[in-house]
Amino acid sequence: MVFGAIYGIDVLSVILIYSMYAHFMIFPWVIYSIGGFGFLCIKDSAFYSVRSTIGRILLLGLFLVIVIVCVSEVAHVIGLLDARFRMDWR
């Protein structure tokens, strides 16, 4: 708190940003770990066939994620999804 008083910043906002970063950055490592474990579990004879089709599988997953994000954004614009954070603690 003293650091924030000296430099005129809110220390809690810095802690919040660091916490968000720490929570969001775990997801790429989880995905890498799952993919690596999957490659370790396949048989040697199937490795080359999986390696040749993994690009198509990843592109299909990327396309699916883009479609989900677009549908979500359209739902926000139409009003079907509400992204307001409510704290009714009174």
C-alpha positions as CSV (number, residue, x, y, z in Angstrom):
1,M,0.0,0.0,0.0
2,V,2.9,2.3,0.7
3,F,4.2,1.8,-2.8
4,G,0.8,2.9,-4.2
5,A,0.8,6.0,-2.0
6,I,4.3,7.0,-3.1
7,Y,3.7,6.7,-6.9
8,G,0.0,7.5,-6.9
9,I,-1.4,4.2,-8.2
10,D,-3.9,1.9,-6.7
11,V,-2.1,-1.2,-5.6
12,L,-5.3,-3.3,-5.6
13,S,-5.7,-2.7,-9.3
14,V,-2.2,-4.0,-9.9
15,I,-3.0,-7.1,-7.8
16,L,-6.2,-7.5,-9.9
17,I,-4.4,-7.3,-13.2
18,Y,-1.7,-9.7,-12.0
19,S,-4.4,-12.1,-10.7
20,M,-6.3,-12.0,-14.1
21,Y,-3.0,-12.6,-15.9
22,A,-2.1,-15.6,-13.7
23,H,-5.5,-17.2,-14.2
24,F,-5.7,-16.6,-17.9
25,M,-2.2,-17.8,-18.6
26,I,-2.8,-21.3,-17.2
27,F,-5.1,-22.2,-20.1
28,P,-2.4,-22.3,-22.9
29,W,-0.2,-24.5,-20.7
30,V,-3.1,-26.9,-20.0
31,I,-3.8,-27.1,-23.7
32,Y,-0.1,-27.8,-24.5
33,S,0.0,-30.5,-21.8
34,I,-3.1,-32.2,-23.1
35,G,-1.7,-32.2,-26.6
36,G,1.7,-33.5,-25.5
37,F,0.1,-36.2,-23.4
38,G,-2.0,-37.2,-26.4
39,F,1.0,-37.5,-28.6
40,L,2.8,-39.6,-26.0
41,C,-0.2,-42.0,-25.9
42,I,-0.6,-42.8,-29.6
43,K,1.0,-45.9,-31.1
44,D,4.1,-45.6,-33.2
45,S,2.3,-46.9,-36.3
46,A,-0.4,-44.2,-35.9
47,F,2.0,-41.3,-35.3
48,Y,2.5,-40.3,-38.9
49,S,-1.2,-40.5,-39.8
50,V,-2.1,-38.4,-36.7
51,R,0.7,-35.9,-37.5
52,S,-0.6,-35.5,-41.1
53,T,-4.2,-34.9,-40.0
54,I,-3.5,-32.7,-36.9
55,G,-3.4,-29.6,-39.0
56,R,-6.9,-30.1,-40.3
57,I,-8.1,-30.9,-36.8
58,L,-6.6,-27.7,-35.4
59,L,-8.1,-25.6,-38.3
60,L,-11.5,-27.2,-37.7
61,G,-11.2,-26.4,-33.9
62,L,-10.1,-22.8,-34.7
63,F,-13.1,-22.4,-37.1
64,L,-15.4,-23.7,-34.5
65,V,-14.1,-21.3,-31.9
66,I,-14.5,-18.3,-34.3
67,V,-18.1,-19.3,-35.0
68,I,-18.8,-19.6,-31.3
69,V,-17.3,-16.2,-30.6
70,C,-19.3,-14.6,-33.5
71,V,-22.5,-16.1,-32.3
72,S,-21.8,-14.9,-28.8
73,E,-21.1,-11.4,-30.0
74,V,-24.3,-11.3,-32.1
75,A,-26.2,-12.6,-29.1
76,H,-24.7,-9.7,-27.0
77,V,-25.8,-7.1,-29.7
78,I,-29.3,-8.6,-29.9
79,G,-29.6,-8.6,-26.1
80,L,-29.9,-12.3,-25.5
81,L,-26.7,-12.3,-23.4
82,D,-26.1,-9.8,-20.7
83,A,-22.6,-9.1,-19.6
84,R,-23.3,-6.8,-16.7
85,F,-21.7,-7.5,-13.3
86,R,-24.2,-7.0,-10.6
87,M,-23.4,-6.8,-6.9
88,D,-26.6,-6.4,-4.9
89,W,-25.3,-6.7,-1.4
90,R,-27.6,-4.3,0.3
